[in-house]
Amino acid sequence: MRVLLCGHRSFAAQGLLEALRSAGHDVTTFGRGPVGQSGNAVTGPVDQIDANPHLVGHLDTVINYIVLKDHPVDPNIDYIKSLLRFCEKATVGHLIHISSISSYRSSVRFVDEQSEIETVPLRKGPYGSLKAATDLHLMRHCPKSLKISFVRPGFILGPTVDNPIIGTAARLPSNKLLVIGNGRSILPVISRETVNAAVIKLVNEPPAQTESLLLCSPDSPTRVEFLEACCRDLGMGTGVVRFHPALWWMVAVGSEVAARLIGQGQLKPFNKLSARIPLQRFNPAQSQRRLGLDFRVDWRPLLRQSIEGQKPNFDLNELALPADSAARDSMSRSNNVTFVGFGRIVQQKHLPALKRLGFGGKVVAYDPHPRPSGNGVQIEPIQGAQFKNSDLFVIASPGPAHTAAIEQLQPAQGAVLVEKPLCYTSGELARWEEFGLQRTRTLAVCHNYRFKKNVLEMIRFLQQYNAGRLRHVSIDFQSPSVSADSAAWLRDERRARTLLMDYSLHFLDLACMFCTKPWAVQGIRHELNSSGQTSLIEGRLESDYSVAFCLRQGLAPRRARIWFAFQNYSVSLGFFPETFVPHMSNDNPWLHKREAKASRRATIRKVFDKLLNRDSDHSHALAYSAVMACEDGNACSLSLPGLRSFYTAMFEISRQVYGPDPQ
């Protein structure tokens, strides 16, 4: 058949042109634009389609998808008038008009093919009023020689949907979705593939008389069910809020009164809201029989497939913690832990972590400065020591001395956990990798910030609400002056590479932890202060996503903020103190207040920790858990293979900022 497809570029018509041609039809397309033709594609003003010089000859069928959404009713009626004149001129026998379920009267509780459409379009919302008005004009002015198939699909699901909640919900400042209207009403959905199949059926089997077809899945969800799926699968909110219909009637009346008082009565808020309040159900059984199609669709996965970028470019399972019971069992069965280096970090973090995990075995310690410890541990000299087998070796010496322990660790068996940074050069990394290949147990690096309370909250949130692809991360880090550090080796900033390899390393790791592929280092810039220390480093990393960072040290107080921009929403991580705030709604004071409240709570918790001489930071204990509950080193998120690309990028930044690798 000779077919004219109007509006082939619309979302609802995608794929139809190819399907019609595959079915053997001779298809010409028509769309908005200057008068012209390219092959079988014709363009021109829509309200003058009947006068378009490139549309000549007889046509069997016209399929109309065109609706002027950004225009009022009158221009749409002008287009329909021109379309009817064209159909008469081209002796068209069959018009397939793609309308909408929203053209039915809102007061109809049970909608089927015989239900009345709205005869007063202004009672509908913006889109429904256009569809109802054009349907009415076609019904009233259609010549007898033209048979019309009114195709009224529900909400069409398919790739490139712009906004699945438009007209159904509003984003609240609190990251919730507010149902507009009656939450128990059915939200009729249909797949675009089914709509295309229905249109092809109608082209192949024209009706004997004008007909109405209702296209929606018999298993369509309620509005609340649909919006809850939008929260979980599309990350559009943390939950759904709904009002009783009576309250919506009050809102509709109040909005109309307010609009008229301020001279904005043309907005018709009552019509827009009242159309969504009645409880409605839909029955497409007659249309299914007419077309011989099953309209049922598994709408949840289709909803997720309809929005781009929904498949994450990271694996949350790689960042997940082992079961707490498994970690505790592993530590309780351990007979001994050996520390290589027994300084401040061991006293403040590692020993409390072991105690928290229920470790009751022996602690063996080696340090450049042998001495009895206040914890009852005899610290042996590290020089010339021969390490014996241990369940876990913890390398907690100053960073530049970490790699020196490899030779002494070589003959001993046991898991190895190295305090950050693992090393400073590619050569040292190669030595650690060679050492790791010889181990039967885990070799891991203590990037414990991955297990900070706010980071774990973020991981759990990502598991609950699909974030889609990670697009970009930005880091803003500020530290007090390196000159004030208590460790002498860190005060020599250029030699120890303190700002990059010590102060900032945890935050850069958090930004990069979602990707283990190689990173490209770009645009590195740095500044030195009057003391010759590095006062600023900024630049960019590129891989599956991008990371922009600005690292500073100097007069300002310590603060750190990491902003993760995912496909569906953004996440703000704050440190000193730790905070986590997801941003799913528009930027608003509510979210900023929530972040301020989280900061106050975290600050109060830290104050009580100091007063009660306790430590509520469990990150080191959880790092131990991740290592000790892991039998295969590659399966641990802190193991060396997963951190290789990160450290390689750090070495490249280091070379550009600090010069050649230290000897």
C-alpha positions, 0 to 999 in steps of 0.5 A, spaced: 500 500 500 501 507 499 502 510 506 503 517 508 506 517 515 506 524 518 510 525 524 515 519 523 520 523 528 516 523 534 518 518 540 511 514 539 513 513 532 520 510 532 521 504 529 515 504 525 517 507 518 522 501 518 517 496 520 512 498 515 517 498 509 519 491 512 512 489 511 512 491 503 509 498 504 511 504 500 511 509 505 512 517 504 514 521 511 511 528 512 514 532 518 515 540 520 520 544 516 520 548 510 517 546 503 522 540 500 523 533 499 529 528 500 527 521 497 521 519 500 521 524 506 517 531 505 517 537 509 512 543 510 508 547 514 503 542 517 497 547 517 498 547 509 499 539 508 494 539 503 497 544 499 504 541 499 507 540 492 511 534 493 505 530 496 501 528 490 497 522 487 493 517 491 494 514 498 491 508 501 492 510 508 495 516 512 498 515 519 498 521 523 502 522 529 503 529 529 501 533 535 503 541 536 504 540 544 507 547 545 501 550 541 494 552 543 488 548 541 487 552 535 493 551 531 492 543 532 485 544 529 488 548 523 492 542 522 487 537 522 483 541 517 488 541 513 489 534 514 482 532 512 482 536 506 489 532 504 485 526 505 480 528 500 484 530 495 489 524 495 482 519 495 485 516 502 480 511 504 483 510 511 486 515 516 490 512 522 490 517 528 494 516 534 490 519 539 491 518 547 487 515 553 487 522 556 482 524 551 477 520 555 472 523 560 476 524 566 469 522 570 469 515 566 470 510 572 471 504 567 474 506 560 473 501 554 473 502 547 465 505 547 467 510 553 465 517 551 471 522 550 471 529 553 467 534 549 469 540 553 477 540 552 478 545 557 476 540 562 483 536 561 490 538 562 494 541 557 496 534 553 489 531 554 485 538 551 489 537 545 488 530 544 480 531 545 479 537 541 482 534 535 478 527 536 472 531 536 473 535 530 475 529 526 469 525 529 464 531 527 467 533 520 470 526 517 467 525 510 463 518 509 468 516 504 474 516 510 474 511 515 478 513 521 481 508 526 482 512 533 488 509 536 488 511 544 495 508 547 496 509 554 503 511 556 508 509 551 514 505 554 520 505 549 528 507 549 528 515 549 523 516 554 524 524 556 520 524 563 516 518 565 513 522 571 511 528 567 503 529 569 503 524 574 508 526 580 512 532 582 519 532 585 518 534 592 524 538 596 525 532 600 527 527 595 520 524 595 515 524 589 508 527 590 503 523 586 498 528 582 491 526 583 489 519 585 494 514 587 490 508 586 488 510 579 491 505 574 496 508 570 495 505 563 502 503 560 504 500 553 510 498 549 512 502 543 513 495 540 506 493 541 503 500 538 507 499 532 505 492 531 498 495 532 498 500 527 501 495 522 495 491 523 491 496 522 494 498 515 494 491 513 486 490 515 483 497 514 476 497 518 469 497 515 467 503 519 470 508 523 473 505 530 476 506 536 482 502 539 484 502 546 492 500 547 494 499 554 496 493 558 491 489 562 497 488 567 498 496 568 500 498 575 497 504 579 500 510 579 503 509 586 506 502 583 509 506 577 512 511 581 515 506 586 518 503 580 521 510 578 524 511 585 527 504 585 529 503 578 530 510 575 533 513 582 527 519 581 526 519 589 526 515 595 519 514 596 512 516 594 507 521 598 500 521 596 494 525 598 487 523 599 482 525 593 478 530 597 485 534 599 486 534 591 479 537 590 481 542 595 487 544 592 484 544 585 479 549 587 484 553 591 488 553 585 483 556 581 481 561 586 488 564 587 489 564 579 483 568 578 485 573 583 492 574 580 489 575 573 492 568 571 485 564 570 487 562 563 492 557 566 486 553 568 489 549 574 482 546 576 481 543 570 489 540 570 488 537 577 481 535 577 482 531 570 487 526 575 483 525 581 477 520 579 479 513 580 479 510 573 480 502 570 481 500 563 479 494 559 482 493 552 479 486 551 475 488 545 482 492 541 486 485 543 481 481 539 480 486 533 488 486 532 489 479 534 495 482 539 496 481 546 497 487 550 500 485 556 507 487 557 513 486 563 513 494 564 518 494 570 524 492 566 521 496 560 521 502 564 528 501 566 530 500 558 526 506 556 531 511 560 538 511 557 544 510 561 541 506 566 546 500 566 551 502 571 558 502 569 561 499 576 559 493 580 557 494 587 558 487 589 566 489 588 565 494 594 560 490 598 562 488 605 563 481 607 557 478 612 559 481 619 559 474 622 564 471 617 569 477 619 568 476 626 569 468 625 575 469 621 578 474 626 576 470 632 580 464 629 586 468 628 592 466 633 596 472 632 597 479 628 604 482 626 605 489 626 611 492 622 611 499 625 608 500 631 606 508 631 601 512 632 596 510 627 596 503 630 595 505 637 589 509 635 586 505 630 588 498 629 589 496 636 581 498 637 579 495 631 582 488 633 578 489 639 572 491 636 572 484 632 573 480 638 581 478 636 584 475 642 590 472 639 597 474 640 600 481 637 607 481 635 610 488 633 616 490 630 619 498 629 625 502 628 624 504 635 624 497 640 620 499 646 615 496 651 608 498 649 603 501 654 598 495 651 603 490 654 606 489 647 613 488 647 616 491 640 622 488 637 627 491 633 625 491 625 632 491 623 635 484 621 628 481 624 626 474 621 618 475 620 615 468 622 608 466 619 602 470 622 595 470 620 595 477 618 601 482 617 600 489 618 605 494 615 604 500 618 611 503 618 612 510 615 610 510 607 616 511 604 619 504 608 613 500 606 616 497 600 623 495 605 618 490 608 618 485 602 624 482 603 623 480 610 616 478 609 618 474 603 619 467 607 613 468 612 606 466 610 600 470 612 595 475 609 598 482 608 595 489 609 599 495 608 597 502 610 596 507 605 600 509 601 602 502 598 608 505 595 610 511 591 613 509 584 611 504 579 618 500 580 615 499 587 608 497 585 612 492 580 615 489 586 609 489 590 605 485 585 611 480 584 610 479 591 603 478 591 603 473 586 607 469 590 602 469 596 597 464 597 593 469 602 590 476 600 595 482 599 591 488 601 592 496 602 588 499 608 584 504 604 579 504 610 575 511 608 571 506 603 568 503 610 567 510 613 560 511 615 558 516 610 561 512 604 557 505 607 551 509 607 552 511 600 553 504 597 547 502 601 543 507 597 546 506 591 544 498 592 537 501 593 535 506 588 538 505 581 543 511 580 545 509 573 552 510 570 557 514 574 558 520 569 563 525 573 566 526 580 569 532 583 573 533 589 574 539 593 580 538 599 583 543 603 588 541 609 591 545 614 598 547 613 603 541 612 608 545 617 603 543 623 604 536 622 606 532 628 610 527 623 617 530 621 617 526 615 611 528 612 613 536 614 618 535 608 612 535 603 616 535 597 620 529 599 614 525 602 609 528 597 605 529 602 599 533 599 598 528 594 600 521 597 598 522 604 593 527 605 589 527 599 590 519 597 583 517 601 579 522 597 582 520 590 581 513 592 574 514 593 573 518 587 576 512 583 574 506 586 568 505 582 573 503 576 579 499 575 580 500 568 586 505 566 586 512 568 588 518 563 591 524 567 590 530 564 591 538 565 595 537 572 597 544 575 600 545 581 603 551 585 608 552 591 608 556 597 614 561 599 616 555 603 617 551 597 611 546 599 606 544 594 600 548 596 595 546 590 594 541 585 589 540 580 587 536 574 583 531 571 582 523 570 579 520 565 576 513 564 569 510 564 567 517 568 571 523 569 574 525 576 576 533 577 580 535 583 582 541 587 587 539 593 590 545 597 594 545 604 595 552 607 591 557 612 584 554 611 581 549 616 581 542 614 575 540 609 573 535 604 567 534 599 566 529 594 560 530 589 558 524 585 554 525 579 550 519 577 545 519 571 539 519 575 541 523 581 547 526 585 551 524 591 554 529 596 560 526 601 562 531 606 568 529 611 571 532 617 565 531 619 562 525 615 556 527 611 552 523 606 546 527 602 543 524 596 540 530 591 534 527 587 530 533 587 532 540 584 537 544 588 533 547 594 534 549 601 531 543 604 537 539 602 542 544 604 539 544 611 539 536 611 546 536 610 547 542 615 543 537 620 547 531 618 554 535 619 551 538 626 550 530 628 556 528 626 560 533 630 556 532 636 558 525 635 565 526 635 565 531 641 562 525 645 567 521 642 572 525 645 569 526 652 568 519 653 574 517 650 571 512 645 572 511 637 565 511 633 569 510 627 569 503 625 572 503 618 579 500 620 575 494 623 571 493 617 577 494 613 580 488 617 573 484 616 574 485 608 581 482 608 580 477 613 573 474 610 576 474 603 580 467 601 581 469 594 585 476 594 582 478 587 575 478 591 577 483 596 575 490 594 582 492 597 586 487 594 592 490 589 589 488 583 583 492 583 588 498 586 593 498 580 590 503 576 589 507 581 596 507 584 599 508 576 595 514 576 597 517 582 604 516 580 603 520 574 600 525 577 606 525 582 611 525 577 608 531 574 607 535 580 614 533 584 618 531 579 622 524 577 620 518 582 624 518 588 630 514 589 
